[in-house]
Amino acid sequence: MPITKRYIPLVLIGLLSACINVPEIEPSPPDSGTQPDAGTPEDTVLPSITRSTPASGSTNVALNTGLEFEFSEPMDIDTVQVSSSPPIPLEALTWSLGNTRLVIQPASSLAHNAPYTLTVVGKDVAGNELTGNRTISFTTTGPAPDTTPPMALGFAPSNSATGVDRMGAITILFSEPMDQPSVQSAFAITSPIGFNSGAFIWNDAGTEMTFRPNRSFDHGVDINWQVSVVAKDASGNALQTAIAGTFRTLRLNTITIDFDRETSGSLSAPGYHGIHFYNLECVGDASGNKTNRLFVGFKLDALPEDTKNIIYANLKWWVSGQAGDPFNKFGQLLLEQVNIGDKRDFNSIEGDDPDPEAAQDFHAIPLSPAIIAPSNIDSSHGGFDVTNLVQNDWMDRATRNRRTQFRLRFEKESDDNNASDWVCSDAERHPKLAELKITYEYP
């Protein structure tokens, strides 16, 4: 090929290159080894409770039930709090399933037939507040509600009772446990007035109430009391009708009993001589160095068989005078309670062989400690308080044949000087040797 033909294409290429505008090429940035960040979407979804146990609105829930909550997403467990009304003591919160499930166990059993409301607050891990229904309500199981009104099964003293102790308490037995403040406010002694201050005592079951007044009722009065319909049982059911009762306290009476001639009079030792009627009766040392002891007995037939208590008994010994100086010579004059049976045994004639039964009476063992007579005793002496002794004889009246008996003697009974040192009662000056005044309570 000719040289001129080979250069023509090169010329054309050079001319075309001169007419094309070629853009500048930017240099590439250094390779960092990563792809450009597209960005993480922000969590703005509010969490909610998707399920609870018990479910809200449940009834007859077991008393030992556990509490469970499931959430729509993981929760920030440090922000979750559960409160209850009424308050329930709760054990520690237990989380599972990636902090979407919460289980709580009550620390003690729930109450019977009780409504409970639980409220949950908290946030998810992104800080979003819990939304939706955060309150769960339920009611526990238990016995059917008590709608039966209470009533009195009995009370004491019984209605129209007589001879009730003046400090007697009033006791009422109810058919079921009672609301104690309401019963106490409903109770009243309606007559006589002025006896509503006192103490209320309940049994452990709350079914029996006792009222003890803080002062004694009078003798022989009618006591009327009631419990109004203000009284309620422990479930709030009121009495349908008032409870009322009445009783009468013990009555009081005083009698005077003359000495019993069969068991009264003096005995002298060592011959145990006496007489069978009241004439001149002495205690001390008589002429001839005879020791005299004086017996005074009383029959208790005048007391009613239903006598409840002997309140006071006073023995009056009618003293006519004294001879010599018995108190300085023989010491204290003692009144002793004895039991010599239905008659005083004695020798009717001095010098006879001593009667063993008379000797037994003379030396009868005292039944109780002696009462000491004053050294200036005379008929103005107020008498001996023998309340406890007569009470004992009355309580043992079956074996004592309804009698009470006493003996008077000096500590030392003779000085062997053939002189008289004694205290005597003379029938000419005092027709009565002695009398016994008894105040007693009876129905």
Beta strands, then each sheet from edge to edge (+ up, - down):
strand 1: 49-53
strand 2: 58-61
strand 3: 67-71
strand 4: 81-85
strand 5: 94-96
strand 6: 101-104
strand 7: 115-121
strand 8: 135-140
strand 9: 152-156
strand 10: 161-164
strand 11: 170-174
strand 12: 187-191
strand 13: 198-202
strand 14: 208-213
strand 15: 222-227
strand 16: 243-249
strand 17: 251-258
strand 18: 265-269
strand 19: 280-286
strand 20: 290-299
strand 21: 309-317
strand 22: 321-323
strand 23: 333-338
strand 24: 371-372
strand 25: 384-385
strand 26: 403-410
strand 27: 421-426
strand 28: 434-442
sheet 1: 1+ 3- 6+ 5-
sheet 2: 2+ 8+ 7- 4+
sheet 3: 9+ 11- 14+ 13-
sheet 4: 10+ 16+ 15- 12+
sheet 5: 17+ 28- 21+ 25-
sheet 6: 18+ 20- 19+ 27- 22+
sheet 7: 18+ 20- 26+ 23- 24+
end
